[in-house]
Amino acid sequence: MTRGNQREQDRLKAQKKAAANAKKPKESASSLAKRKEADADILRAKQKKKEEEMSTKAAAEAAGTKK
């Protein structure tokens, strides 16, 4: 009956993992908000850069087709 033994071993492993995660300090609301804001700033900067690249590429294509 190896399957029963495997289930028991997995159950014990999951309990150990849950106990280890319970000991870790959780992220506070203020640090979570700061991290979310920093991530949002990074994404905004990436989006702005991409839009600038697209607008310059579109302008170059438009200038190329007018000739």
mmCIF file of the N, C-alpha and C atoms, coordinates in Angstrom:
data_MODEL
# 
_entry.id   MODEL 
# 
loop_
_atom_site.group_PDB 
_atom_site.id 
_atom_site.type_symbol 
_atom_site.label_atom_id 
_atom_site.label_alt_id 
_atom_site.label_comp_id 
_atom_site.label_asym_id 
_atom_site.label_entity_id 
_atom_site.label_seq_id 
_atom_site.pdbx_PDB_ins_code 
_atom_site.Cartn_x 
_atom_site.Cartn_y 
_atom_site.Cartn_z 
_atom_site.occupancy 
_atom_site.B_iso_or_equiv 
_atom_site.pdbx_formal_charge 
_atom_site.auth_seq_id 
_atom_site.auth_comp_id 
_atom_site.auth_asym_id 
_atom_site.auth_atom_id 
_atom_site.pdbx_PDB_model_num 
ATOM 1   N N  . MET A 1 1  ? 0.831  -1.191 0.000   1.00 0.00 ? 1  MET A N  1 
ATOM 2   C CA . MET A 1 1  ? 0.000  0.000  0.000   1.00 0.00 ? 1  MET A CA 1 
ATOM 3   C C  . MET A 1 1  ? 0.869  1.246  0.000   1.00 0.00 ? 1  MET A C  1 
ATOM 4   N N  . THR A 1 2  ? 1.613  1.426  -1.044  1.00 0.00 ? 2  THR A N  1 
ATOM 5   C CA . THR A 1 2  ? 2.527  2.561  -1.115  1.00 0.00 ? 2  THR A CA 1 
ATOM 6   C C  . THR A 1 2  ? 1.787  3.879  -1.290  1.00 0.00 ? 2  THR A C  1 
ATOM 7   N N  . ARG A 1 3  ? 0.626  3.823  -1.915  1.00 0.00 ? 3  ARG A N  1 
ATOM 8   C CA . ARG A 1 3  ? -0.097 5.076  -2.112  1.00 0.00 ? 3  ARG A CA 1 
ATOM 9   C C  . ARG A 1 3  ? -0.525 5.693  -0.790  1.00 0.00 ? 3  ARG A C  1 
ATOM 10  N N  . GLY A 1 4  ? -0.982 4.876  0.123   1.00 0.00 ? 4  GLY A N  1 
ATOM 11  C CA . GLY A 1 4  ? -1.368 5.381  1.438   1.00 0.00 ? 4  GLY A CA 1 
ATOM 12  C C  . GLY A 1 4  ? -0.177 5.980  2.152   1.00 0.00 ? 4  GLY A C  1 
ATOM 13  N N  . ASN A 1 5  ? 0.963  5.334  2.050   1.00 0.00 ? 5  ASN A N  1 
ATOM 14  C CA . ASN A 1 5  ? 2.178  5.837  2.656   1.00 0.00 ? 5  ASN A CA 1 
ATOM 15  C C  . ASN A 1 5  ? 2.587  7.159  2.004   1.00 0.00 ? 5  ASN A C  1 
ATOM 16  N N  . GLN A 1 6  ? 2.459  7.235  0.691   1.00 0.00 ? 6  GLN A N  1 
ATOM 17  C CA . GLN A 1 6  ? 2.826  8.464  -0.023  1.00 0.00 ? 6  GLN A CA 1 
ATOM 18  C C  . GLN A 1 6  ? 1.931  9.615  0.411   1.00 0.00 ? 6  GLN A C  1 
ATOM 19  N N  . ARG A 1 7  ? 0.652  9.351  0.567   1.00 0.00 ? 7  ARG A N  1 
ATOM 20  C CA . ARG A 1 7  ? -0.270 10.397 1.029   1.00 0.00 ? 7  ARG A CA 1 
ATOM 21  C C  . ARG A 1 7  ? 0.127  10.898 2.403   1.00 0.00 ? 7  ARG A C  1 
ATOM 22  N N  . GLU A 1 8  ? 0.480  9.960  3.268   1.00 0.00 ? 8  GLU A N  1 
ATOM 23  C CA . GLU A 1 8  ? 0.887  10.331 4.624   1.00 0.00 ? 8  GLU A CA 1 
ATOM 24  C C  . GLU A 1 8  ? 2.169  11.156 4.593   1.00 0.00 ? 8  GLU A C  1 
ATOM 25  N N  . GLN A 1 9  ? 3.111  10.757 3.767   1.00 0.00 ? 9  GLN A N  1 
ATOM 26  C CA . GLN A 1 9  ? 4.364  11.507 3.651   1.00 0.00 ? 9  GLN A CA 1 
ATOM 27  C C  . GLN A 1 9  ? 4.110  12.912 3.105   1.00 0.00 ? 9  GLN A C  1 
ATOM 28  N N  . ASP A 1 10 ? 3.257  13.029 2.102   1.00 0.00 ? 10 ASP A N  1 
ATOM 29  C CA . ASP A 1 10 ? 2.913  14.334 1.543   1.00 0.00 ? 10 ASP A CA 1 
ATOM 30  C C  . ASP A 1 10 ? 2.199  15.202 2.567   1.00 0.00 ? 10 ASP A C  1 
ATOM 31  N N  . ARG A 1 11 ? 1.337  14.590 3.352   1.00 0.00 ? 11 ARG A N  1 
ATOM 32  C CA . ARG A 1 11 ? 0.607  15.321 4.383   1.00 0.00 ? 11 ARG A CA 1 
ATOM 33  C C  . ARG A 1 11 ? 1.583  15.891 5.417   1.00 0.00 ? 11 ARG A C  1 
ATOM 34  N N  . LEU A 1 12 ? 2.563  15.075 5.843   1.00 0.00 ? 12 LEU A N  1 
ATOM 35  C CA . LEU A 1 12 ? 3.559  15.537 6.801   1.00 0.00 ? 12 LEU A CA 1 
ATOM 36  C C  . LEU A 1 12 ? 4.415  16.659 6.212   1.00 0.00 ? 12 LEU A C  1 
ATOM 37  N N  . LYS A 1 13 ? 4.782  16.505 4.949   1.00 0.00 ? 13 LYS A N  1 
ATOM 38  C CA . LYS A 1 13 ? 5.584  17.527 4.279   1.00 0.00 ? 13 LYS A CA 1 
ATOM 39  C C  . LYS A 1 13 ? 4.809  18.855 4.198   1.00 0.00 ? 13 LYS A C  1 
ATOM 40  N N  . ALA A 1 14 ? 3.525  18.775 3.880   1.00 0.00 ? 14 ALA A N  1 
ATOM 41  C CA . ALA A 1 14 ? 2.696  19.969 3.792   1.00 0.00 ? 14 ALA A CA 1 
ATOM 42  C C  . ALA A 1 14 ? 2.550  20.635 5.159   1.00 0.00 ? 14 ALA A C  1 
ATOM 43  N N  . GLN A 1 15 ? 2.431  19.840 6.202   1.00 0.00 ? 15 GLN A N  1 
ATOM 44  C CA . GLN A 1 15 ? 2.335  20.407 7.555   1.00 0.00 ? 15 GLN A CA 1 
ATOM 45  C C  . GLN A 1 15 ? 3.606  21.136 7.941   1.00 0.00 ? 15 GLN A C  1 
ATOM 46  N N  . LYS A 1 16 ? 4.755  20.564 7.602   1.00 0.00 ? 16 LYS A N  1 
ATOM 47  C CA . LYS A 1 16 ? 6.028  21.216 7.899   1.00 0.00 ? 16 LYS A CA 1 
ATOM 48  C C  . LYS A 1 16 ? 6.155  22.526 7.135   1.00 0.00 ? 16 LYS A C  1 
ATOM 49  N N  . LYS A 1 17 ? 5.749  22.506 5.882   1.00 0.00 ? 17 LYS A N  1 
ATOM 50  C CA . LYS A 1 17 ? 5.824  23.704 5.050   1.00 0.00 ? 17 LYS A CA 1 
ATOM 51  C C  . LYS A 1 17 ? 4.895  24.791 5.588   1.00 0.00 ? 17 LYS A C  1 
ATOM 52  N N  . ALA A 1 18 ? 3.700  24.419 5.995   1.00 0.00 ? 18 ALA A N  1 
ATOM 53  C CA . ALA A 1 18 ? 2.746  25.380 6.545   1.00 0.00 ? 18 ALA A CA 1 
ATOM 54  C C  . ALA A 1 18 ? 3.267  25.968 7.851   1.00 0.00 ? 18 ALA A C  1 
ATOM 55  N N  . ALA A 1 19 ? 3.901  25.140 8.664   1.00 0.00 ? 19 ALA A N  1 
ATOM 56  C CA . ALA A 1 19 ? 4.459  25.625 9.928   1.00 0.00 ? 19 ALA A CA 1 
ATOM 57  C C  . ALA A 1 19 ? 5.601  26.604 9.676   1.00 0.00 ? 19 ALA A C  1 
ATOM 58  N N  . ALA A 1 20 ? 6.418  26.325 8.681   1.00 0.00 ? 20 ALA A N  1 
ATOM 59  C CA . ALA A 1 20 ? 7.525  27.227 8.350   1.00 0.00 ? 20 ALA A CA 1 
ATOM 60  C C  . ALA A 1 20 ? 7.004  28.559 7.823   1.00 0.00 ? 20 ALA A C  1 
ATOM 61  N N  . ASN A 1 21 ? 5.950  28.510 7.021   1.00 0.00 ? 21 ASN A N  1 
ATOM 62  C CA . ASN A 1 21 ? 5.381  29.747 6.481   1.00 0.00 ? 21 ASN A CA 1 
ATOM 63  C C  . ASN A 1 21 ? 4.682  30.555 7.560   1.00 0.00 ? 21 ASN A C  1 
ATOM 64  N N  . ALA A 1 22 ? 4.141  29.902 8.565   1.00 0.00 ? 22 ALA A N  1 
ATOM 65  C CA . ALA A 1 22 ? 3.447  30.595 9.642   1.00 0.00 ? 22 ALA A CA 1 
ATOM 66  C C  . ALA A 1 22 ? 4.426  31.412 10.489  1.00 0.00 ? 22 ALA A C  1 
ATOM 67  N N  . LYS A 1 23 ? 5.670  30.975 10.558  1.00 0.00 ? 23 LYS A N  1 
ATOM 68  C CA . LYS A 1 23 ? 6.672  31.662 11.355  1.00 0.00 ? 23 LYS A CA 1 
ATOM 69  C C  . LYS A 1 23 ? 7.200  32.922 10.682  1.00 0.00 ? 23 LYS A C  1 
ATOM 70  N N  . LYS A 1 24 ? 7.085  33.009 9.371   1.00 0.00 ? 24 LYS A N  1 
ATOM 71  C CA . LYS A 1 24 ? 7.621  34.159 8.639   1.00 0.00 ? 24 LYS A CA 1 
ATOM 72  C C  . LYS A 1 24 ? 6.774  35.404 8.934   1.00 0.00 ? 24 LYS A C  1 
ATOM 73  N N  . PRO A 1 25 ? 7.420  36.553 9.083   1.00 0.00 ? 25 PRO A N  1 
ATOM 74  C CA . PRO A 1 25 ? 6.650  37.772 9.309   1.00 0.00 ? 25 PRO A CA 1 
ATOM 75  C C  . PRO A 1 25 ? 5.898  38.168 8.040   1.00 0.00 ? 25 PRO A C  1 
ATOM 76  N N  . LYS A 1 26 ? 4.696  38.613 8.233   1.00 0.00 ? 26 LYS A N  1 
ATOM 77  C CA . LYS A 1 26 ? 3.888  39.014 7.091   1.00 0.00 ? 26 LYS A CA 1 
ATOM 78  C C  . LYS A 1 26 ? 4.200  40.463 6.733   1.00 0.00 ? 26 LYS A C  1 
ATOM 79  N N  . GLU A 1 27 ? 3.954  40.805 5.493   1.00 0.00 ? 27 GLU A N  1 
ATOM 80  C CA . GLU A 1 27 ? 4.237  42.152 5.012   1.00 0.00 ? 27 GLU A CA 1 
ATOM 81  C C  . GLU A 1 27 ? 3.186  43.114 5.571   1.00 0.00 ? 27 GLU A C  1 
ATOM 82  N N  . SER A 1 28 ? 3.643  44.227 6.105   1.00 0.00 ? 28 SER A N  1 
ATOM 83  C CA . SER A 1 28 ? 2.705  45.179 6.683   1.00 0.00 ? 28 SER A CA 1 
ATOM 84  C C  . SER A 1 28 ? 1.969  45.927 5.572   1.00 0.00 ? 28 SER A C  1 
ATOM 85  N N  . ALA A 1 29 ? 0.873  46.537 5.925   1.00 0.00 ? 29 ALA A N  1 
ATOM 86  C CA . ALA A 1 29 ? 0.048  47.236 4.945   1.00 0.00 ? 29 ALA A CA 1 
ATOM 87  C C  . ALA A 1 29 ? 0.796  48.423 4.345   1.00 0.00 ? 29 ALA A C  1 
ATOM 88  N N  . SER A 1 30 ? 1.579  49.113 5.164   1.00 0.00 ? 30 SER A N  1 
ATOM 89  C CA . SER A 1 30 ? 2.305  50.277 4.648   1.00 0.00 ? 30 SER A CA 1 
ATOM 90  C C  . SER A 1 30 ? 3.403  49.863 3.681   1.00 0.00 ? 30 SER A C  1 
ATOM 91  N N  . SER A 1 31 ? 4.126  48.802 3.996   1.00 0.00 ? 31 SER A N  1 
ATOM 92  C CA . SER A 1 31 ? 5.184  48.372 3.083   1.00 0.00 ? 31 SER A CA 1 
ATOM 93  C C  . SER A 1 31 ? 4.578  47.772 1.811   1.00 0.00 ? 31 SER A C  1 
ATOM 94  N N  . LEU A 1 32 ? 3.432  47.137 1.936   1.00 0.00 ? 32 LEU A N  1 
ATOM 95  C CA . LEU A 1 32 ? 2.753  46.604 0.767   1.00 0.00 ? 32 LEU A CA 1 
ATOM 96  C C  . LEU A 1 32 ? 2.321  47.747 -0.152  1.00 0.00 ? 32 LEU A C  1 
ATOM 97  N N  . ALA A 1 33 ? 1.781  48.807 0.422   1.00 0.00 ? 33 ALA A N  1 
ATOM 98  C CA . ALA A 1 33 ? 1.353  49.963 -0.363  1.00 0.00 ? 33 ALA A CA 1 
ATOM 99  C C  . ALA A 1 33 ? 2.549  50.624 -1.049  1.00 0.00 ? 33 ALA A C  1 
ATOM 100 N N  . LYS A 1 34 ? 3.658  50.734 -0.327  1.00 0.00 ? 34 LYS A N  1 
ATOM 101 C CA . LYS A 1 34 ? 4.863  51.329 -0.912  1.00 0.00 ? 34 LYS A CA 1 
ATOM 102 C C  . LYS A 1 34 ? 5.361  50.489 -2.078  1.00 0.00 ? 34 LYS A C  1 
ATOM 103 N N  . ARG A 1 35 ? 5.357  49.169 -1.906  1.00 0.00 ? 35 ARG A N  1 
ATOM 104 C CA . ARG A 1 35 ? 5.825  48.286 -2.970  1.00 0.00 ? 35 ARG A CA 1 
ATOM 105 C C  . ARG A 1 35 ? 4.913  48.370 -4.188  1.00 0.00 ? 35 ARG A C  1 
ATOM 106 N N  . LYS A 1 36 ? 3.599  48.409 -3.941  1.00 0.00 ? 36 LYS A N  1 
ATOM 107 C CA . LYS A 1 36 ? 2.655  48.524 -5.055  1.00 0.00 ? 36 LYS A CA 1 
ATOM 108 C C  . LYS A 1 36 ? 2.849  49.833 -5.803  1.00 0.00 ? 36 LYS A C  1 
ATOM 109 N N  . GLU A 1 37 ? 3.078  50.917 -5.085  1.00 0.00 ? 37 GLU A N  1 
ATOM 110 C CA . GLU A 1 37 ? 3.288  52.220 -5.720  1.00 0.00 ? 37 GLU A CA 1 
ATOM 111 C C  . GLU A 1 37 ? 4.581  52.227 -6.525  1.00 0.00 ? 37 GLU A C  1 
ATOM 112 N N  . ALA A 1 38 ? 5.636  51.624 -5.980  1.00 0.00 ? 38 ALA A N  1 
ATOM 113 C CA . ALA A 1 38 ? 6.903  51.548 -6.703  1.00 0.00 ? 38 ALA A CA 1 
ATOM 114 C C  . ALA A 1 38 ? 6.749  50.723 -7.973  1.00 0.00 ? 38 ALA A C  1 
ATOM 115 N N  . ASP A 1 39 ? 6.044  49.613 -7.875  1.00 0.00 ? 39 ASP A N  1 
ATOM 116 C CA . ASP A 1 39 ? 5.799  48.781 -9.049  1.00 0.00 ? 39 ASP A CA 1 
ATOM 117 C C  . ASP A 1 39 ? 4.992  49.538 -10.103 1.00 0.00 ? 39 ASP A C  1 
ATOM 118 N N  . ALA A 1 40 ? 4.003  50.292 -9.652  1.00 0.00 ? 40 ALA A N  1 
ATOM 119 C CA . ALA A 1 40 ? 3.177  51.067 -10.567 1.00 0.00 ? 40 ALA A CA 1 
ATOM 120 C C  . ALA A 1 40 ? 4.011  52.132 -11.270 1.00 0.00 ? 40 ALA A C  1 
ATOM 121 N N  . ASP A 1 41 ? 4.919  52.778 -10.528 1.00 0.00 ? 41 ASP A N  1 
ATOM 122 C CA . ASP A 1 41 ? 5.792  53.788 -11.128 1.00 0.00 ? 41 ASP A CA 1 
ATOM 123 C C  . ASP A 1 41 ? 6.677  53.173 -12.209 1.00 0.00 ? 41 ASP A C  1 
ATOM 124 N N  . ILE A 1 42 ? 7.208  52.001 -11.919 1.00 0.00 ? 42 ILE A N  1 
ATOM 125 C CA . ILE A 1 42 ? 8.060  51.318 -12.898 1.00 0.00 ? 42 ILE A CA 1 
ATOM 126 C C  . ILE A 1 42 ? 7.264  50.987 -14.160 1.00 0.00 ? 42 ILE A C  1 
ATOM 127 N N  . LEU A 1 43 ? 6.055  50.487 -13.978 1.00 0.00 ? 43 LEU A N  1 
ATOM 128 C CA . LEU A 1 43 ? 5.225  50.135 -15.134 1.00 0.00 ? 43 LEU A CA 1 
ATOM 129 C C  . LEU A 1 43 ? 4.833  51.367 -15.936 1.00 0.00 ? 43 LEU A C  1 
ATOM 130 N N  . ARG A 1 44 ? 4.543  52.474 -15.244 1.00 0.00 ? 44 ARG A N  1 
ATOM 131 C CA . ARG A 1 44 ? 4.215  53.720 -15.954 1.00 0.00 ? 44 ARG A CA 1 
ATOM 132 C C  . ARG A 1 44 ? 5.396  54.192 -16.788 1.00 0.00 ? 44 ARG A C  1 
ATOM 133 N N  . ALA A 1 45 ? 6.601  54.106 -16.226 1.00 0.00 ? 45 ALA A N  1 
ATOM 134 C CA . ALA A 1 45 ? 7.803  54.520 -16.955 1.00 0.00 ? 45 ALA A CA 1 
ATOM 135 C C  . ALA A 1 45 ? 8.018  53.643 -18.185 1.00 0.00 ? 45 ALA A C  1 
ATOM 136 N N  . LYS A 1 46 ? 7.816  52.340 -18.029 1.00 0.00 ? 46 LYS A N  1 
ATOM 137 C CA . LYS A 1 46 ? 7.955  51.429 -19.165 1.00 0.00 ? 46 LYS A CA 1 
ATOM 138 C C  . LYS A 1 46 ? 6.928  51.748 -20.250 1.00 0.00 ? 46 LYS A C  1 
ATOM 139 N N  . GLN A 1 47 ? 5.698  52.016 -19.817 1.00 0.00 ? 47 GLN A N  1 
ATOM 140 C CA . GLN A 1 47 ? 4.640  52.310 -20.773 1.00 0.00 ? 47 GLN A CA 1 
ATOM 141 C C  . GLN A 1 47 ? 4.933  53.611 -21.518 1.00 0.00 ? 47 GLN A C  1 
ATOM 142 N N  . LYS A 1 48 ? 5.412  54.621 -20.805 1.00 0.00 ? 48 LYS A N  1 
ATOM 143 C CA . LYS A 1 48 ? 5.731  55.899 -21.434 1.00 0.00 ? 48 LYS A CA 1 
ATOM 144 C C  . LYS A 1 48 ? 6.849  55.730 -22.453 1.00 0.00 ? 48 LYS A C  1 
ATOM 145 N N  . LYS A 1 49 ? 7.872  54.952 -22.097 1.00 0.00 ? 49 LYS A N  1 
ATOM 146 C CA . LYS A 1 49 ? 8.984  54.698 -23.005 1.00 0.00 ? 49 LYS A CA 1 
ATOM 147 C C  . LYS A 1 49 ? 8.491  53.990 -24.258 1.00 0.00 ? 49 LYS A C  1 
ATOM 148 N N  . LYS A 1 50 ? 7.629  52.995 -24.082 1.00 0.00 ? 50 LYS A N  1 
ATOM 149 C CA . LYS A 1 50 ? 7.099  52.244 -25.218 1.00 0.00 ? 50 LYS A CA 1 
ATOM 150 C C  . LYS A 1 50 ? 6.258  53.152 -26.123 1.00 0.00 ? 50 LYS A C  1 
ATOM 151 N N  . GLU A 1 51 ? 5.451  54.019 -25.524 1.00 0.00 ? 51 GLU A N  1 
ATOM 152 C CA . GLU A 1 51 ? 4.635  54.944 -26.315 1.00 0.00 ? 51 GLU A CA 1 
ATOM 153 C C  . GLU A 1 51 ? 5.512  55.901 -27.100 1.00 0.00 ? 51 GLU A C  1 
ATOM 154 N N  . GLU A 1 52 ? 6.604  56.376 -26.485 1.00 0.00 ? 52 GLU A N  1 
ATOM 155 C CA . GLU A 1 52 ? 7.517  57.276 -27.193 1.00 0.00 ? 52 GLU A CA 1 
ATOM 156 C C  . GLU A 1 52 ? 8.179  56.552 -28.365 1.00 0.00 ? 52 GLU A C  1 
ATOM 157 N N  . GLU A 1 53 ? 8.576  55.298 -28.151 1.00 0.00 ? 53 GLU A N  1 
ATOM 158 C CA . GLU A 1 53 ? 9.171  54.524 -29.239 1.00 0.00 ? 53 GLU A CA 1 
ATOM 159 C C  . GLU A 1 53 ? 8.178  54.330 -30.378 1.00 0.00 ? 53 GLU A C  1 
ATOM 160 N N  . MET A 1 54 ? 6.938  54.048 -30.030 1.00 0.00 ? 54 MET A N  1 
ATOM 161 C CA . MET A 1 54 ? 5.913  53.825 -31.054 1.00 0.00 ? 54 MET A CA 1 
ATOM 162 C C  . MET A 1 54 ? 5.620  55.116 -31.815 1.00 0.00 ? 54 MET A C  1 
ATOM 163 N N  . SER A 1 55 ? 5.581  56.250 -31.113 1.00 0.00 ? 55 SER A N  1 
ATOM 164 C CA . SER A 1 55 ? 5.276  57.508 -31.786 1.00 0.00 ? 55 SER A CA 1 
ATOM 165 C C  . SER A 1 55 ? 6.420  57.920 -32.706 1.00 0.00 ? 55 SER A C  1 
ATOM 166 N N  . THR A 1 56 ? 7.673  57.712 -32.288 1.00 0.00 ? 56 THR A N  1 
ATOM 167 C CA . THR A 1 56 ? 8.791  58.049 -33.159 1.00 0.00 ? 56 THR A CA 1 
ATOM 168 C C  . THR A 1 56 ? 8.850  57.098 -34.350 1.00 0.00 ? 56 THR A C  1 
ATOM 169 N N  . LYS A 1 57 ? 8.512  55.841 -34.119 1.00 0.00 ? 57 LYS A N  1 
ATOM 170 C CA . LYS A 1 57 ? 8.494  54.864 -35.210 1.00 0.00 ? 57 LYS A CA 1 
ATOM 171 C C  . LYS A 1 57 ? 7.391  55.213 -36.206 1.00 0.00 ? 57 LYS A C  1 
ATOM 172 N N  . ALA A 1 58 ? 6.227  55.608 -35.716 1.00 0.00 ? 58 ALA A N  1 
ATOM 173 C CA . ALA A 1 58 ? 5.120  55.981 -36.582 1.00 0.00 ? 58 ALA A CA 1 
ATOM 174 C C  . ALA A 1 58 ? 5.452  57.251 -37.363 1.00 0.00 ? 58 ALA A C  1 
ATOM 175 N N  . ALA A 1 59 ? 6.117  58.207 -36.711 1.00 0.00 ? 59 ALA A N  1 
ATOM 176 C CA . ALA A 1 59 ? 6.504  59.433 -37.372 1.00 0.00 ? 59 ALA A CA 1 
ATOM 177 C C  . ALA A 1 59 ? 7.529  59.141 -38.469 1.00 0.00 ? 59 ALA A C  1 
ATOM 178 N N  . ALA A 1 60 ? 8.456  58.257 -38.189 1.00 0.00 ? 60 ALA A N  1 
ATOM 179 C CA . ALA A 1 60 ? 9.460  57.899 -39.197 1.00 0.00 ? 60 ALA A CA 1 
ATOM 180 C C  . ALA A 1 60 ? 8.824  57.188 -40.387 1.00 0.00 ? 60 ALA A C  1 
ATOM 181 N N  . GLU A 1 61 ? 7.866  56.333 -40.125 1.00 0.00 ? 61 GLU A N  1 
ATOM 182 C CA . GLU A 1 61 ? 7.162  55.643 -41.200 1.00 0.00 ? 61 GLU A CA 1 
ATOM 183 C C  . GLU A 1 61 ? 6.345  56.620 -42.026 1.00 0.00 ? 61 GLU A C  1 
ATOM 184 N N  . ALA A 1 62 ? 5.708  57.575 -41.357 1.00 0.00 ? 62 ALA A N  1 
ATOM 185 C CA . ALA A 1 62 ? 4.894  58.552 -42.057 1.00 0.00 ? 62 ALA A CA 1 
ATOM 186 C C  . ALA A 1 62 ? 5.797  59.445 -42.907 1.00 0.00 ? 62 ALA A C  1 
ATOM 187 N N  . ALA A 1 63 ? 6.941  59.816 -42.404 1.00 0.00 ? 63 ALA A N  1 
ATOM 188 C CA . ALA A 1 63 ? 7.872  60.650 -43.169 1.00 0.00 ? 63 ALA A CA 1 
ATOM 189 C C  . ALA A 1 63 ? 8.418  59.871 -44.364 1.00 0.00 ? 63 ALA A C  1 
ATOM 190 N N  . GLY A 1 64 ? 8.618  58.598 -44.189 1.00 0.00 ? 64 GLY A N  1 
ATOM 191 C CA . GLY A 1 64 ? 9.128  57.753 -45.254 1.00 0.00 ? 64 GLY A CA 1 
ATOM 192 C C  . GLY A 1 64 ? 8.128  57.534 -46.366 1.00 0.00 ? 64 GLY A C  1 
ATOM 193 N N  . THR A 1 65 ? 6.867  57.504 -46.052 1.00 0.00 ? 65 THR A N  1 
ATOM 194 C CA . THR A 1 65 ? 5.841  57.261 -47.085 1.00 0.00 ? 65 THR A CA 1 
ATOM 195 C C  . THR A 1 65 ? 5.493  58.532 -47.837 1.00 0.00 ? 65 THR A C  1 
ATOM 196 N N  . LYS A 1 66 ? 5.759  59.685 -47.263 1.00 0.00 ? 66 LYS A N  1 
ATOM 197 C CA . LYS A 1 66 ? 5.428  60.939 -47.934 1.00 0.00 ? 66 LYS A CA 1 
ATOM 198 C C  . LYS A 1 66 ? 6.426  61.261 -49.044 1.00 0.00 ? 66 LYS A C  1 
ATOM 199 N N  . LYS A 1 67 ? 7.616  60.691 -49.013 1.00 0.00 ? 67 LYS A N  1 
ATOM 200 C CA . LYS A 1 67 ? 8.652  61.005 -50.014 1.00 0.00 ? 67 LYS A CA 1 
ATOM 201 C C  . LYS A 1 67 ? 8.368  60.348 -51.308 1.00 0.00 ? 67 LYS A C  1 
# 
